[in-house]
Every structure is written in structure tokens, then in C-alpha cells.
């Protein structure tokens, strides 16, 4: 599957979560809930197949960082649990990526919205 296709599926999944919406701060596509970012999707570059995404993880943080396609996020965000995932041949299946998006959503969304996922 092409990186752009994987990114598109992750983006669609994120925006389908309760009260999630897309924003473009700093020229970068993000998904937010309650004005808080829960997934960074990078810049829309139609001719560029180098895609990735960034999520905040707690439970699966160490497991995610054990994969070759991940790294702690820069700008000090890695210390707060944010993980950047490069989309490519080493990326886990889309289902794993969307589980990470869900985990990130639950960490930043109000409890009333997180409960809607149960």
C-alpha cells in the first residue's frame, strides 16, 4: 500500500472519532478534539511519498518505540509520550496505526468523549 494511501486511511479514521476535526496550524495537517491535537499528519505534499504521523502514547509507548519506523518526537514532545511514525515498508498494519490514533485521542479528549468509544 502506498504511503499516501496509509496516511489517508489514518486521517479519515482520526476525523471519524467523536467531535474530531482537522486543523492546519503551522501549515501542518492535524486532527484535534476539544482544541487539542491528538495526531499530527504532516504537510500535504501530493508529489511526496514520504509520509508519517505523530501520536501521544502511554500504554503502547515502549512497544511502538521498539519498531524501526518510530522515534521519540522532537521539540521535547518525546518526553511527554509523543511518538513519530514514518510510513513505509516497516510500518505496522493500518489497524495498529489506528489503535495508536485511538490511544492518543483517549489521552487528550475529554472523558465524556472517550467513553463514547467503549
Steps between C-alpha positions, in 0.01 A plus 500: 500500500636844408598728790246761382225237518600397852510865608157555344351210694653621826373853433147380420495279809616783726242742365223244554558496876243688714527878455835473320582761240785595272710810547806644325721670760854570381392380153483143628191277497390401849195333652365668812236440762396770745766731345778251584710317241487121521673417170741695282484394133764724347481720194285418198750445220332320209829412329673379815471139617684567828216501749475447871287583798550583866287379790509519877534155657502368854414128508662412168780758514789259561365242256465764228851633557643148458410513129748624239247745352455701821689753707425732791359825367731801499450841660478337843171329415662156520546546874123552524425169326474614138625253239566572132434218253645496148265338250687250287587132468562460876174664607262268685159424347249784479299337782795542738547861389133577560524336846779749574281786373221380730738486796621852425142623468409349838798673662397850387120480460261582784390190690141536375624459140744220581214304657314509167766267360423226756 
